[in-house]
Amino acid sequence: MVHLRTDLTHEALCVVYGVGSSSIDRAINEIRPLLTARGSRRHPSGHPVQAEH
């Protein structure tokens, strides 16, 4: 979630959380489908956009 909200690089997140890049990649890949299932998506500008129901 931090990556999606702040656009911090994977490298910066590794430093912040003290983990390797594979952990960051795994977390991002796990959360994206959950957010999509809840109707969350990102506008190309990086701002969240509400899903149309």
C-alpha positions in Angstrom: 0.0 0.0 0.0 2.8 2.4 0.8 4.2 1.9 -2.7 0.9 2.6 -4.3 0.2 5.7 -2.1 3.6 7.3 -2.2 5.2 6.0 -5.4 8.4 5.2 -3.4 10.8 3.0 -5.4 11.2 -0.6 -4.5 14.8 0.2 -3.4 13.5 2.9 -1.0 10.9 0.5 0.4 13.7 -2.1 1.0 15.6 0.4 3.1 12.5 1.6 5.0 11.3 -1.9 5.9 14.7 -3.6 6.0 13.8 -6.3 3.6 15.0 -7.5 0.2 13.5 -6.5 -3.2 11.9 -10.0 -3.6 9.8 -9.3 -0.4 8.7 -5.9 -1.7 7.8 -7.4 -5.1 5.9 -10.3 -3.4 3.9 -7.9 -1.2 3.0 -5.6 -4.1 2.0 -8.6 -6.3 -0.2 -10.0 -3.4 -2.0 -6.7 -2.7 -2.8 -5.6 -6.2 -5.4 -8.4 -7.0 -7.0 -7.8 -3.6 -7.4 -4.1 -4.3 -8.7 -4.8 -7.8 -11.3 -7.2 -6.5 -12.5 -4.4 -4.2 -12.8 -2.0 -7.1 -9.7 0.1 -6.6 -7.7 1.2 -9.6 -5.1 3.8 -10.4 -5.4 6.6 -12.9 -2.2 7.1 -15.0 -1.5 10.3 -13.1 -1.1 8.1 -10.0 -4.2 9.3 -8.3 -6.7 6.7 -7.1 -10.0 6.5 -9.1 -13.2 5.0 -7.8 -14.4 2.0 -9.7 -17.6 2.5 -11.7 -20.4 0.2 -10.5 
